Amino acid sequence: NTNKINELTVWTINKENKIWKIKVNIVMLGSPGAGKGTQAQKIAIKYNLNQLSTGDLLREEIKNKTEIGKEIEHIISKGDFATDDIVNKLLKKAVINPVYRNHIIFDGYPRNINQAENLDLILNSDNQSLNFIFFLKVSREDVEKRILGRLICENCNHIFNEFDDDELQKTCCDNKKILKRKDDNLQVIINRYDEYMKHTKPVLDFYSARNNYFEVNGAEKIDVITGKIDQILGA
Ligand code: AMP
């Protein structure tokens, strides 16, 4: 079987000084359009991790017309953030789920300091840790171009880009449509970028002193970025 799945593990010492091999949790940070989702997808497949995208969790609520979905639809279409209460609740359910726990790649969370502190709390209380933190750095111009070209499968949420000829397809998942996201227009992009600058920059300061924090140039080609992340994980 050529589709070999790698198991990503690190060694750790527990409270009784015993050495254990554990699976890992990873956080992907970066502005909207930095490529968090694209990279998280690739790394998740390669290392058999669960990609936990808060954007997808929220869009799922909207699609299913739940109470939360009705509350956040307008907020998200304007490019504003959902409240921490809502996001934290949805996230906690997934993080402690035995199927997902301890091999999660977080995409779109944490987006502010409150969420970063909350993530530490949830992980600690469930005997999990945060093993790698990646920040994908990209300029505002690159972000605008990427988001304007972004397309997403209505079924599996796979991301495509119309400026990237190699990846362009018309359908996905047995003829399901590939659509533009409602929040991917220029005004919304500016709004989302500004929101990011305001709230997420302090999250970088929160993590950057840790020795498992890595900055990666997000302006490079998709596979080059994946290669760099892969190299860090492998090391
Ligand atoms: P994304 O798919 O990551 O680009 O997220 C799409 C939208 O979902 C964002 O513009 C926010 O409105 C909302 N969202 C996603 N993650 C979060 C979060 N951690 N906190 C608050 N809102 C979020």
Residues whose N, C-alpha, C, O or C-beta is under 5 A from the ligand:
A	BS01	AMP	T54 G55 D56 L58 I75 I76 G79 D80 F81 A82 V87 D107 G108 Y109 R111
